């Protein structure tokens, strides 16, 4: 087993040699349509390798081609999301870039950890993931930070009207204080968001901020049959927060953040 686009102990892959790119695992009875396409140029068909009660989704890929472009990651994610949401079956994502030598090697992996993977799929059955992102309204955020932090307000007043190339140390200090204030506010608002949506979900995983104005970013595991309730709860939260933050709902999707007890976004093939 290897990662796509890397070399093994024998050196670089021979030109023209191929392997099986592993997308993830599903129950054995899942059917893959002829329209399903994976990575590559041209896109290769996705097929299922079955063993016992589980199946691996794979496609053939040249071993001398490096993957990891945005289009590759998007195709990988869209394939698994479509199966999880459209087919309404549990999906256990594989670590992106995992390639096995051939279909026989895929079967060996399924046989080796069959019961473990079957149990993981059972745990995810009927469950989907949403991500809720809240982003502060910039003007409201600054107003609140100044109102709650007299030191920041005083320092800002002292610097008002001064040339930017003067009082550099004070400006750096002001930036640090604002950053710390926003981080503290983000921690509180993340807890508030989780608490508000807890009655409509099974579990939640806070995610790191991706933007300096992020108020919260949290992944939620939701029962598919209660997705409407969860979406309604998010809409109600967005209305309550509209003066201070914009709330965006992302999903439904495969449960990327809830594989392996909620700390890993993918299955570990045990390489």
HELIX and SHEET records of a PDB file:
HELIX    1   1 UNK A   70  UNK A   86  1                                  17    
HELIX    2   2 UNK A  103  UNK A  112  1                                  10    
HELIX    3   3 UNK A  114  UNK A  124  1                                  11    
HELIX    4   4 UNK A  138  UNK A  148  1                                  11    
HELIX    5   5 UNK A  150  UNK A  159  1                                  10    
HELIX    6   6 UNK A  168  UNK A  197  1                                  30    
HELIX    7   7 UNK A  198  UNK A  200  5                                   3    
HELIX    8   8 UNK A  224  UNK A  226  5                                   3    
HELIX    9   9 UNK A  227  UNK A  240  1                                  14    
HELIX   10  10 UNK A  256  UNK A  258  5                                   3    
SHEET    1   A 5 UNK A   2  UNK A   3  0                                        
SHEET    2   A 5 UNK A  98  UNK A 100 -1                                        
SHEET    3   A 5 UNK A  18  UNK A  27 -1                                        
SHEET    4   A 5 UNK A  54  UNK A  62 -1                                        
SHEET    5   A 5 UNK A  47  UNK A  51 -1                                        
SHEET    1   B 4 UNK A   2  UNK A   3  0                                        
SHEET    2   B 4 UNK A  98  UNK A 100 -1                                        
SHEET    3   B 4 UNK A  18  UNK A  27 -1                                        
SHEET    4   B 4 UNK A  92  UNK A  93 -1                                        
SHEET    1   C 4 UNK A 203  UNK A 206  0                                        
SHEET    2   C 4 UNK A 214  UNK A 223 -1                                        
SHEET    3   C 4 UNK A 127  UNK A 136 -1                                        
SHEET    4   C 4 UNK A 245  UNK A 253 -1                                        
END                                                                             
